[in-house]
């Protein structure tokens, strides 16, 4: 009996782990996690970039279709400084906010329009460098020569973690895109003034005339081709162009300054301080470029040859 008990005890002891063995196993698991986590992060970022490009292509196609349907140019407007901007974008936004605060409040309609516009501005402000909206000045059935501009959509943001290049929509084209030995910069999007912000459920032509912001945009004509325009929205060379347009998306984040006016109140955006845009890494968009054909208006993602 004693011999059987001793043998069983020794068997159980043989199957146990020592403290040193447990520490070794835990160390190996920790090392594997240390190696694997960055790979999973990269996989997630790749998915974000793919989703951003897909969203952009879908909305470019929608804008083109709307231009054909409305028989009028339709603009994809980007919420960021235009490439030829010489002023201070944050100052322009602060001045625009002040103009909204000074909108008339003489009747119920004016008060409601002011409230909706301020809310639209506050909701749109955090989407700098990562959002866009569709705008048109015409529709089927309207009188010839009469332009009533309006936004067809709200401002739509790219997926979290994606943004547009920060240098005013100037895209540094890799050699495999440009066909040249060295990279070139494509300052390819025109800019013009648009009423801002939008309040789709309410529209005031008088307020829209006063409250405007110059923004970069890409536009399609009534035949679905790219539309060439100036800062006032007038056609350049009958609106036709042979130059394709490029829109890129990259990985990064936008940080906005906040402050508290009075103790106990919630923090508010500081419209006078420029957004802190962080691209990680800088110019990481070169493999995430969408080209829009000048002649057909169709968008296609560009990828380097394997």
Buried (B, 14 or more C-beta within 10 A) or exposed (E): EEEEEEEEEEEEEEEEEEEEEEEEEEEEEEEEEEEEEEEEEEEEBEEBBBBBBEBBBEBBBBBBBBBBEBBBBBBBBBBBBBBBBEEEBBEBBBBBBEBBEEBEEEEEEBEBBBBBBBEBBBEBBBBBBBBBBBBBBBEEEBEEEEEEBBBBBBBBBBBEBBBBBBBBBBBBBBEBBBEEEEBEEBBBBBBBEBBBBBBEEBBBEEBBEEBBBBBBBBBBBBBBBBBBBEEEBEBEEEBBBEEBBBBBBBBBBBEBBEEEEEEEEEEEBEBBEBBEBBBEEEBBBBBBBBBBBBEBBBBBBBEEEE
